[in-house]
C-alpha cells in the first residue's frame, strides 16, 4: 500500500468503509503522514457507521444482544483496518488513492462482525463449506436526460 503511494506520488489516501446501510464512510489522510509513520491508525466515530440518511442512529435489530452504539450506550471510536488488496489510485481525483476498510473497536480491537464486509465474508465461507462459490456484481442505475432550459421549466415536481 505504501509502495503505491510512493510510486504514484499520491498526496492523500481515502480510508473508506461501508456503514450499516452500505453508504461509504471514511477519512482522507495525508500520504506523507502514512509514509512517515507506517503504523498510523485511522479512527472514525461509531456514530458515522450507524446513522441513517437522515442522520439518526440506527436502533439495534430486535433480539440483538451485546454492544450496539447509541445515545444511551455512547458512541466510541472505531479503528479503520485497511485491506491492502483493495488499494487503488482514484483516476478522477488528482493525487488521491482509496483503500477499503473493515472496522474494529479502537479499545480492545474486537471486530464489528455485523458490518457489510464482515457479513459477506461469513456468507462466502458458509457457501464454500457447502461446495459453492459466490460471484458478485454491482448494479449501476442512472438516467441521462438531454434537456434545455425551456424543457426543464416544464417539469413540475
Secondary structure by P-SEA (a helix, b strand, c coil): caaaaaaacccbbbbbbbccccccccccccaaaaaacccbbbbbbccccccccccccccccccccccccccccbbbbbbbbbcccccccccccccbbbbbbccccccccccccccaaaaaaaaaaaaaaacbbbbbbbbbbbccccccaaaaaaccc
